[in-house]
Amino acid sequence: ALYRERIEEELGIICRMGFAGYFLIVQDFINWAKQQGIPVGPGRGSGAGSLVAYALRITNLDPIPYGLLFERFLNPERVSMPDFDIDFCTDRREEVIEYVRGKYGRHSVGQIATFHQLKSKSVVRDVGRVMGMAPQDAGRIAGLIPEPVGGKAVPIKTALAEVPQLAALVETDPEARAVIETAQDLENLTRHAGMHAAGVVMSEGPIWDHVPVFCPEPGVIVTQYHKDDVEAAGLVKFDFLGLKTLTVLDVAVKLVNKRPDRQDNPLDLDTLPLDDPAAYALLQSGETSNVFQLESQGMQQFFKHMKPDCFEDIVAAVALYRPGPMGADMHIEFAERKRGRQTVKYPHPALEQILRPTLGAIVYQEQVMQIAQLMGGYTLGGADLLRRAMGKKKEDEMAKQKATFVQGAVERGTPADEASYVFDLMAHFAGYGFNKSHSAAYALLTYQTAYLKAHYPAEFMCAALSVDKEKSESVVATVQEARSMGIHVLPPDVNQSAVDFTVVYMRRDGGSERRPLDRPACENGRMRDPYEPRIRFGLGALKGVGQAALEAIFEVRDPVGESGEIEHQPFTDLFDFCARVDLRRVNKNVIEALVQSGAFDEVHAQKGVHRARAFEAIPAAIEGGKKRA
């Protein structure tokens, strides 16, 4: 009955406000993406609070168990467009945009412009260059301007007032003064236009009938309006965002499901139990590198301190570990209460059911709305308007809202002084409050990555390495972590490695991967003796080995036979390698990178050839290969 009532209520609001078509458009491209195997996030932003969105498979988190509110997403008392933000696998996001172009017409789908401004440091450098100042001198002046604060550039005027060296330079150096004065005239003007990383718009008919456009490349239309202006012009906006974690999860699950012990029982992230002890043990340990949102040392320490043991703890932690709540030490207070070192207190007995998941603290925007509804008699739509007013802190509006809240509370049996206290508390914490719908959806990704790392560490770390294979620093750090976890990371091998990192199963008694593992001994779904999973380094992660070279290597090593199956034809040594590959694509630099990485060590070990000797033989091997070509 609860679900039926909620669905009917949401559908009524959606249809009355005329947004049924919007939901169906989003449902269409998200479910198309899922059918194509493109990873899609469980939800992002306030849209995760809609049960209709969950039923349409737009989101993947049931909002009912976590008290997520539809009115936080679409307020029937405030006419505004709904705004679904959708996370896609970074590598395949463009496929979804291309699908939308194909379905609704290339002239009716476009991306949104961004306008990059001349900020203090950059405008000084630009003006200095135009005025003929040496780059190092312009850089020296720009260097005296403080770094951005909270993501916002420090204005030149502020820098002159706060940095004595800059003020003195302007006073004593005419050239510097001319640069600074001109830079101040140009500061904050638009420097150039770009394309928004996520924003996509649709229109009825060609977009250029509604707004001016430009085409940075054939077939790509970009509005000349900013994201805040396109909706006012009658365009419908969507955010197609790329999230690397979705790619890691997708790769990891595919690796897990290749395991012999999983072939008859494939892992499905959508059916994971949210109370798994091993996942919470990992979170409590603080060993959460590569776990979504928990990679920073600060977050790791917070989780070690807090000791989360249920999903609601993760949701709260995601909301609390932000500058506002942290500045008020709310995260520390929550952790102390969680550990039983501080008494859980509620500001009013009637609020216990709302604040129990957050141990008495007002953490979420939705809690402000629920308190207004329960104590003040607000509708949830009216409560959302109250939440917005509290965020803006307009004194006259706040006074009106407080009078309304207190009156409603008194009518429901709460003394005026108690109601006034609760309202002031709400107003105080409203500035810190976070959207629980977003926090819950992202907490699900945190939990899923923790679960995989706890139960399938080799497969999970292998996926993380493959996704970041072109980022050397990340690869080095992840390899070190994998080894610290007891996972063997095997070197690259010209005959065994794939482009990506792979998981292989090795015998503990020294047997090699050449003997395939038919069905490893398992216990509760976990690997045990006599085999263990190891990670084989991918050739695509080697510096200096590009895509063209990789294609040339695999064309001859793993050709597709007449039957359509791959016929593995390993290289016997460096000379055989150079004789078979296309040396126009696999040049000397590539071969040197392969040898230096140890990719030929295994094949040469059988012949007693060490790496240094193989490196010396490269010119002769290349020359021999050219003669045989």
N, C-alpha and C positions, 0 to 999 in steps of 0.2 A: 504494500500500500504506500509506503514511504517513497519508493522509487517511482511508482505511477504518479503520485501527486506532484513530485518534483519535476518529472518529465512534462506533465501537462502544464504546469505553471511556467516552465521555461519556454515550451513551444508557444504558449499563449503570448508571452512577451515578445518572442522572436517574430512571430507572425504579425502582431499588432504594430511593431516597429518597422516592419517591412524588410527584415533581414534574412528571410528563409533562403532566398537565392544566394546570399553571401555564404551561408553555412554549407549549402550544396556545392558551391564552387570549390570551397576549401576541402570538403569531403572528397570531391572528385580527384583533385590533383594529389592529395595525400595518399589516398588508396591506390591510385595509379602508381605512385612511387613505391608503395609497399609491394604491389604485384610485380614490379620490375626488380625487386630485391634491393631497393635503395633504402638504407637505414633511415628511419624517421624518429625523432625524439618523442618521449612520452608526453611532452607538453612544455610550454614555456609561457611565462607571464600569467595574467589573470584568466586566460582562456581555459586553463586546466581546471577551473572551478565549475565548468558547465557539464551537466550530466548528458545533455543532448550531444555535445561534442564527443563525449566518451562513447555514447551509443553509436555515433556515426564513425567511430574509430579515428576521429581527428586527434584525440588525445588518448593516452593509454593508462590513465590513473583514475580510478573510481573516486569521485569527489566526496561521496557521502561519508565513508568511514573517517575522513579527516576533517570534516566540517568546512569544506571549501564552498565558497558562496558564489552563486551565479551573478548576483547583483554587483559584485566587485568587478565583473567582466562587462556586463551589459545592464545598465541602470535604467529601469523603465521611467524613472522620474527625471532623467537627464538625457536629452536627445543628442546622441553622439554615435559615430560608427563603431561597431565592434572591431577589434584589432587582434587577429590571431598572429602570433609570432611562431614560426615553425622552424625547428632545427632539422637539417638534413645532413647526411654524410658529406663532408667537405668536398670530396673528390667527385661526387655525382650530383651536386646541387644544380649545376647548370643544365643537366638533363631534364630536371623538373621544370625549370623556366622554359626550356625549349618545347616541352610538351604543352605548356600553357599557351605559348605562342602559336603552336600548331592547331590547338583546339579552338581558340577564341580569335585567331587572326593576328598575323604579325603586326598589322597596323594598329591593333587595339591593345597590345601589351607592350609595356615599356618599363624601363628602369628609371630610378630617380636620381637627379643630379645632387651633388654636394658642392658647396662653394668654399674653397680653401682661402682663408684670410691671411693678410699680411700681419703676422703677430710680431711682437717686439723684437725678438732675436733675429727672425728671418728677414724682417723689413730692414733692419740695420745692415745685414749682410748684402741684401739686394741693392740698397741705395749706395752702399760703399762701392759695390762693383760697378754700378752705372756711373758713379762720379769719378771712377778711375783710381780708387784707393786700392792698395795692395790687399789681396785676400786675407793675409795674416793680420794686417792692421784692422780691417773690418771685423775679423773674427775676434780680435782682442777687445774691441769695443762691445761687441755682442756678448762676449764672455763675462763682462761686468754686470750684465742684467741677470738677476736671480732666475733660477730654474722655475718652471711652472709650479704652481701650488694647487693641489687638488685637481690637476689636469687643466688648469686655466693659466694662460700666460700672464706674467707680471707686466703691467703697462710700463711704457718708457717713463711716463710722468712719475709713477710710483718708484721706479728704480732710481731716478734722479734724486728723489727725496730721501731714499733709504741707503743708497750706496755712495759714500763720500768720494771714493776713487773715480766713479763715473762723473759725478758733479764737477770734480776738480779738473778732469780731462776736458770736459766741455768748456770750462772757463779758460783753460790755458792753451788749448789746441784748436785753432780756427777750422781746420779740416774736419776734426771730430765734431765740432759744434755744428758745422754745415750738414754733416751726415745725420746727426741726431735730430736737428730741427726739421729736415726734410722727411726723415723717418716718422716723426710724430704726425706730420701732415698726412702721411699715407697709411699709418697704422690702422688696422681693422678693415681696410678696404679689401675687396675680393681680389685675390691674386690669380686664381684660375679655377675652372670648373672640373669636377671629376664625376665619378659614378658611385652612388651609394652602394655599400657592400652588400646590403640585403634588400633594400626597398624595391618592390615591383608594383606597378599600377596597371589597372585595366579600365577600359572605357567602352561605352557603346558607340561604335563607329571609330574612325581613326582618332588617335590621341591628339593629333595636331588640330583637330576641330575644337579642342578644349584648352590646350596649353601649347606654348611654343616648345619645339623639340630640337635636338641635334642628334646626329648619328656618328658616334666615334669610330664605328666600323660598319661594314655592310650588314644589313639585317638587324642591327641593334638600335633601338630607339630609346633616347634618354630625354626625360622632361627637362625643361629649363627652369622649372619651379622647384623650390626646396620641398622637403618631405612635409613640412607643416602647412604648405600652401596647396598641395595637389588635391587634397580632399575638398577644400573649399571650392576648387574649380570643378568638382563633380566627378573626380576619379576615385576608384576604389583601390585602397592601398593594402598590400600584404608584405610581410617580411619573410624572406626566404634566407635563413641563416645557415652557415656551415659550422658544424661542431665535430671536431676531430674525435672526441670520445665515442661518438656513434660508430665511426669507422673502426676504432679499436675493439669495441664490443662485437661488432659484426665479424671481424677477422678472427677474434678469439673464439667465438661460438662455433664458427666453421671449423677451426682447428680441433676444438673439443669433440665435435661430432664426427671427426675422422678417426677418433680413437676406437679401437676394436670394441672396447667395453661400452661404447656409446652408440654403436651403429644401430642397435635394436631399440634404443631408448634415447633419442636425440634430446639434447638440452634445449629448453625454450625459456628465454629470459622472462617472458610474460607469465610463466607459471612458477617462478622461483618463490619459495617460502620467504616471507619477510622477517622470520624469527630465527634465522640460521645461527647457531652458536659460533661456528667457525668464522663467519663473516664479522660478527661483533667482536670476537677475540682479536681479529686483525685490526679493526678500527680502534679498539682500546689500546693496542700495542703502540700505536703511532707510526707503524711501519707502512705508511700509506703513499709512498711515492707511486706515481702513475694511477692512483685512485682519484677519480674525478672530484675536483674542488678541494682535495686534501693534500696537495703536493707541497704547499709551503710549510716551512718549519713551524710557523706560528699555529697553523691549523692542526698540525700533527701533535703539538704540545697541548693544544686545547682538547683534542679528543682523548689524549692520554690522561689528562686531568679530569675530564668529565666522565669517562667510562660509559659511553652509550650502550644501552642494552635493548633498545626497541626502536622502531622506525621513526616514531615521533621525536625521539632524541636527535636523530640526524636532521630532521626537518627544522627543529628549533636551532640546532647548531649552525646550519646554513644561514638562517635568518639573523643570528646573533653575531656571527663573526664578520661584522662590517664596521666601518669607522664610527658611526653614530652610537650604536649600542656598546661598542668596545670602549668608546670615550667615557661612557657612564659606568664602565665595569660590569655591564649586565651579563656578559659571557662568564665572567669569574663567579658572579653571584649564582648564576644558573648551575655552573659546575659544582660549586660548594653545596648547593641544595641537593643536587643529584647524588652526591657522595654522602649525604646525610650529615654534613658538617655544619649546615645552616638550617634553621627551622623554616619550613615552607609556610608562608603567611599569605592570606588572601585579603585584599583591601575591603572586601565585604562578603559575608557568608553566601549571599545569593550568587556571587560570581565564581564560586568554586568549580562548578561544572565547566565553565568556559575557560578558566585559567589553569585547570589541573594539568593538562599536557605540558604547560610551560612553567609548572611549579610556582604558580602565583604571580608570575610576571606578565605584563602586557607586551607581547613580542610581535604579534601580527596585526596588520590592518583589519583583518577579518574579525579579530577579537574586539576591536573598538566598535565595529558595526554590531556584533552580537550583544555587547554590553548595552549599547544604545537601544537595541530592540528589546532586550529582556527587561532592563531597568527603566528606560525612558519611554517605552511604548512606541518607538520609531518603527516604520516599515524598513525593510532592508534597503530599499531604494533611498529613503530619507536618511538612513544611517550612513550610506555611502556619501551622500552630500555633506553630512556632518564630518565624516572623515576627511573629505577634501578641504572643508573649511578649517579644520584643525591644522592641516598641513600648511595652509596659507597664512594662518595666524592673524587674520584681520580682526581687529579689536571689536568693531561694531557688530560684525557677523557672529563672532564668538559670544558676545554678550547675549544676542538674540537666541543663539543655540543653547546657551547655558540655561536661560530662563525656560525654554521649551523642555529641555531635558529634566530639570528639577521639577517642573510642574507635572510632567508625565510620571516621574518617579514617585512623587508625593501621592498622586492619584492611585498608584499601585502599592501604597503602603510603606514606602521608604521615607524616613524623616528627611527634611530639606537639607539639614547640615551634612548628613551622610551622602545624599545625592550630590551635593555641591563638591564634597571631597572626591567622590568617584569621578565626576566630570573633570575636575582639575587634574586628576591623575591620568585620565584618558588624554587630555590635551597635552600633558607633558610627554607621554610615551608615544603619542601619534607621530611625532617627528622622527622617532626611531623605528616605528612599525614597518614591517616588511610584508610583502604580498605572500601569504601562505601558499596560494596556488602554485606560484613559481617555485617557492622553496620546496614544496612537496614533490613536484615533478623533477626538479634537479636532485633532490635527495634520493629519488629512485635510481637515477643514474649513478650516484655515489654508491649506493648499496649494491647495485649490479656489478660495478667494477670491483668492489671489495669482495663480493661473493666469488667472482671468477679468480681473483688473485689468491683467495684463501683455499679454494678447492682445486683449481687448475693453474698453479703458478707458472709452469713452463709454457703452457699455451697462452696465458694472458701476457706474460712478459715477451713472448715471441711476437704476439700481435702488436704490442706497444713498440717494439723494435722495428717491425715492418712498416708501420705507419710513419715512423720518424726516421726511416732509413737514410734520408738525404740530409739529416741534421746531425753532423758528426758529434757535437758536444752532447746531444741528447742520447745518441747511441752509446757513447762511452759511459755516461752516467747509468744508463739502464743495464748495460752489460755488467758493470760493477755491482749494481744492486742484485741482479740475477745470481751472480756468483756468491754474493753474501747470503743469499737465500738457499744456497746449496745446489743451485742449478748449474750444470756444466754447459758452458757455451763453447761449442766446437768451432775451430777456425774455418774460414772459407775454404772450399774445395772445388776445384775446377770441374770435377766429375760428379760431385754430390750436391753442391749448393744450387739453390734456385735463385731467382732474382730477389725475392723476399727472404726473410728469415723463415726457417722451417723447424718443426719439431720432429725429432727422430727418436727411436727407442733403442737403447743400448743394453747389452747384458752387463750386469755388475761384475761378472767374472772375466771381463775383458773382451768378450765377443764384439764384433763390429756391426754397424748398421747394414752391412751387406746381407746379413741374415735377417729377413723381415720378421717382424713380430706378428704372429697370427692372432693371438689372443692373450694379452698380458694378464698375469694373475692380478685379481682385483679384490678389494675389501671395502665394502660400503662405497663403491664408486671411486675409490682412491687407488693410485698406483702403489704397488709394493714389490718386494723382491720376487723374482730375480732380475726384473727389468726396471729401467727408469727413463723418463723422458728427458731429452737434452735438446738444446737449441743449436741449430746449424746456422752459422753466419751467412747472410745473403750477399750475393755478388753485387746486387744493386746498391749496397751500402758502402762499397769501396770507392774512395775518392779517385777520380780520374777514369772510372769505368762508366761510360755513358750508355744511353739507351741503344744507340746504333751498334755499339760494340757488343752489348748483351744479346741483342737480336742475332747478330752474326755468330756468336758462340753457340746459342741454343739451336740455331738452324741446323748445325752439323752435329751437335752432341745428342740432341733429342729430336730427330726428324720424325715426321708423321709418315708411317708406312702405308702400303696399299690398303691394308685393312682398316685404316683410320686410327690405329693405335700408335702411340709414341714408341719408337724403337730406340732405346738408350744405347748410344755408341760412345763409350768413354774414351778419353784421350789417353794414350799410353805414356806420353812424356811431352816436354816442351816442344821438341822438334815435330812430333806428330800434330800437336796443337797448331803450330805455325804453318804446317803443310795443308791443314784442312780449313782453317778459318779464312775469311776474306780480310786480308791484311790492309785493305783500304779503310775498313771500318774498325778493325782491331789493330791499331798502330803500336809503335814502340812504347809510347807512354802508357797505354793500356796494359800491355804485356808486362812492363816493369811494375805497374801497380799490382797486378795479379801475383807476380812472383814475390814481391816484397811483403804482400799480405799473408803469404803462406798458402796460397791457393794451389800450388803445385807440390807442397811438401809431402802429402800422402802418396801421390803417384810416383814421386822421385825417391821416396824412402825405400821402396821395393828394389830400387837399383843402386842404393847407396849414394845418391846424389844429394848434397846439402844445398840449402837455399843460396848461399853465396856463390857456389859453383854454377847453379842454375842461372843466377843473375848475370854472371860473366858470359854465359852461353847464349844470351838473348840475341846479340847481333848475328851470330852464326845461324841460329834457328830461323831468324827472319829471312836471312839471305837464302837459306835452304828452302823456305816456304815459297819465296818469290820464284825460284827456279822451277818448283813443282807446279806452280799456278798455271 
